[in-house]
Each structure stands twice: as C-alpha cells, then as structure tokens.
Amino acid sequence: MDATQAASPHSWRSLPAAQQPVWPDERALATVLDDLATAPPLVFAGECDQLRSRLAAVARGEAFLLQGGDCAETFDAVSADQVRDKLKTLLQMAAVLTYATSLPVVKVGRIAGQYSKPRSGPTEQRDGVELPVYRGDAVNGLDFTPQSRTPDPERLRRMYHASAATLNIVRAFTTGGYADLRQVHTWNQDFVASSPIGERYERLADEIDRALAFLRACGAQPGEFGSTEFYSSHEALILDYEAALTRRDSRTGDWYDVSGHMVWIGERTRQLDGAHVEFASRVRNPVAVKLGPSVTADEALALIDRLDPDREPGRLSFITRMGAGRIRDVLPGLVEKVTASGARIAWICDPMHGNTFTAPSGHKTRRFDDVLDEVRGFFEVHRELGTHPGGLHVELTGEDVTECVGGGAEVRLDDLAHRYESACDPRLNRYQSLDLAFQAAELYQERTVARGAVRTAAGA
C-alpha cells in the first residue's frame, strides 16, 4: 500500500494553508462543497495515468512539454470561439516544436480550472477605500465594489460548471478533426505569410510542408494526424475545492484530484510544512511545483522527498520561473544537485512570471525579449549540463491582445491600453506565442547540432 492509499486526502486541513479566501458564510461554503463532493469527475483517473506516462517520457528526454493558457480564466470567456482560439494557438506551437525537436510534444492547457490566483496581499486600496483583493472568478469579482469583492462560495460551483463546459469544447475540437496536423500546419503557413518576421521562419515551415508532402506521396495517413491528446492543468490553490473533487479510484484505491489531469503548487504556496504540499503528496495525479529564484537545491530535494518519494518519472515536474536576469545563475545548481540525487524530474521553463514590470501607464506587462532570453538561458543551462530542457509553460491567448510588449508584430508601451483584457497578468498574443515557438524550435535545433558535434569530435 503506497502513501496515497495509506492516508486521507484531507490530512492537509491540520496544516497552515496560504492564500485561502476568507469566506464570510461558512454554512453556504459547506453546502457548495457537499454538492461538489458528489458531482461527476471532470477528468478520469486513467487519463491522469496516461499523462503521467507522457511526462515520464519528458523526464527521460524522449518528449517535450508545451503547457499554456490564460493567466486567470474568467467565466465570461467560456465560449466555443475563445476556447478554440486558445487551443488553435497551442496546436500551432506544438506542430512547430514537434518538427524541430523530432520528439512527441505533450500538450497541456492552463485551462478548465485556472480560475483562482495567489496575490501579494489580502486587500487592495483605491482612493482611500480598502476592499478584498481580486483572487480570481472562483472567489470574487474584478469590479472594485464591496458586493463584487466579497468572496462568494457559489463561485466554486460556477467554476466546476465552467470547467466542465470548457473540457467538453476542448474534447470536441481535439477529436473532431479540428486538430488534424495538416490543417494546423496550414495555419502556421498563414502566420509565416502574414507576420512581419515571417521570412525568418519560412525555411522551417517549408521543411514541415515537404515532410507532410512526402508522407502523402507514400500513402501514409496515420490516424494520429486526425486527432490529438490534450490535457488540462491548473494551480491547485483553493484547497476546499480541490479536496471536494478528490475521489478514490475503484481500480487501485489511490486518490485522484479529478478537477484536472495535472495540478501544480505555486511559488507562494510550496512551503514544505504547508497544506498545499501535503495535499499534493496524497493524490496520484502528476504534480508540478513552481520554483522562483530564491529556491535552494536543498529545498528542491526536500520537495522531491515529499512529493516523489519513489522517484517515479512523470510524477513530479519542476517549473522554473527565475527571470531572465537570474536563470543562468540559479538553475545550474538546482539541475546538478537534483540530477545527482537520481530523481528523474521533468524540467519546465516558465519565462513569464519572473519578467513582469509595471509600465508608465500602470499596466502590468512583460517584454517579449525578456521572455525569450529566459527561454534561451534555460536551453543554455541544460545544454552545458547535458540534461534535457523538458518544455515551456506560457501564459498566452489566441486573441490579438496588447498585454506584452515587443515581438515580431511589435506591441509598444503606448499600445498596451488598446486591447489589455487579462483579468490578472499579461499574456502573449497569438503572434507572440508563435514567435516564441519558432524561436524555441531554433534553440532546440542549435542544441541538437551542438550535441552532434560533440559526439563527432569524441568519435574522431
């Protein structure tokens, strides 16, 4: 009997839980949680197991992870068009990365559950008025009024139903022909043709086109071309919600958080003696932990002991969010010590959260060049250590928003107010996201060429 069978998934309740809402009506909260505890699962244990096996391939260097989506989902954005555009962008990015890396790309959305956010303080002040901070649509509203900002447990019920609707849309698109690789590549050709920096990527796009033409000429029409695996993930922040959606699998007796295929612990909630780590240690889902620049190698090793005591590839991923200025200094020591310990961790780069600043207009934003530089540093560190850069974790949207500055279709600081639509942090728009995918593809190809040169020199 393993640890997930031996202990209740509610053991976290005896430990300090950071970043939890203060619900004013405990009876209303209990009613909602009781209802959620009997609701159908949003995902199934077998799907979580399948993702864990895919992430095991990432940890072994046999696959690449692409994880992306909204900073914070909103109830108003649950529509077929908006989900489709987000999915379309991720599929386009994955097509480029698959070809460039010659590896399967595991596609995971920050989707169908990313309705809550950790915040730097419990309250916010405007013009002398102090109200609870916006913690995401799962908790309260964005409008700065007492009614909107009061945490409402009915929002947890809405979160469940919004997540279910989103997953239904995703499953329809990914299995109904929309995700056909040949169609996705046609979308990429459109990007190359219409992007101001399209010429830079024309060579890679032409190579993909020739490969697909070769397969067609050979009569090869693999079934995998017509559909794709796509998994959901979110930060397991509001533990009452996550615990209400935790079920015991009838096949194995293990506990699974059926709110999403993969859940992660944020930088603000990764305390070893805290409730979030305890909760994650009791569920069988693949889990991840965000690691900021203050993390030490000893802390990383202690997290492995708590969350992956059996050293099972695919169980635990580390999502590093160091910032462009720190990635090359902090990451090497972490990777070296974790690798030396024998743990098989999937290393994922989040180039967004360490590169946020406030523009003169007051908008939170990120420079595309900083995002790219952190990705470049991530690849450089792994190339130098001979380890596998496992993937990217990106806040993005499929819409033409103006939230991050720079990129090929340049967004300037003066443009931020034009279409700044994020409920919390700035996201890459479609063009910036594809730009990042092509540039990451080039970095991976450079890594492959460099490793080939080393092997040739050694053989000589």
Secondary structure as GFF3:
##gff-version 3
##sequence-region A 1 460
A	DSSP	alpha_helix	3	6	.	.	.	ID=ss1
A	DSSP	three_ten_helix	11	14	.	.	.	ID=ss2
A	DSSP	alpha_helix	26	37	.	.	.	ID=ss3
A	DSSP	alpha_helix	45	59	.	.	.	ID=ss4
A	DSSP	beta_strand	64	69	.	.	.	ID=ss5
A	DSSP	three_ten_helix	75	77	.	.	.	ID=ss6
A	DSSP	alpha_helix	80	101	.	.	.	ID=ss7
A	DSSP	beta_strand	105	110	.	.	.	ID=ss8
A	DSSP	beta_strand	123	126	.	.	.	ID=ss9
A	DSSP	beta_strand	129	132	.	.	.	ID=ss10
A	DSSP	alpha_helix	146	149	.	.	.	ID=ss11
A	DSSP	alpha_helix	154	175	.	.	.	ID=ss12
A	DSSP	alpha_helix	181	194	.	.	.	ID=ss13
A	DSSP	alpha_helix	198	217	.	.	.	ID=ss14
A	DSSP	three_ten_helix	223	225	.	.	.	ID=ss15
A	DSSP	beta_strand	231	235	.	.	.	ID=ss16
A	DSSP	alpha_helix	239	244	.	.	.	ID=ss17
A	DSSP	beta_strand	246	248	.	.	.	ID=ss18
A	DSSP	beta_strand	255	257	.	.	.	ID=ss19
A	DSSP	beta_strand	262	265	.	.	.	ID=ss20
A	DSSP	three_ten_helix	267	269	.	.	.	ID=ss21
A	DSSP	alpha_helix	275	281	.	.	.	ID=ss22
A	DSSP	beta_strand	287	291	.	.	.	ID=ss23
A	DSSP	alpha_helix	297	307	.	.	.	ID=ss24
A	DSSP	beta_strand	316	320	.	.	.	ID=ss25
A	DSSP	alpha_helix	327	340	.	.	.	ID=ss26
A	DSSP	beta_strand	346	349	.	.	.	ID=ss27
A	DSSP	three_ten_helix	353	355	.	.	.	ID=ss28
A	DSSP	beta_strand	356	358	.	.	.	ID=ss29
A	DSSP	beta_strand	364	366	.	.	.	ID=ss30
A	DSSP	alpha_helix	368	385	.	.	.	ID=ss31
A	DSSP	beta_strand	391	395	.	.	.	ID=ss32
A	DSSP	three_ten_helix	413	415	.	.	.	ID=ss33
A	DSSP	alpha_helix	430	459	.	.	.	ID=ss34
###
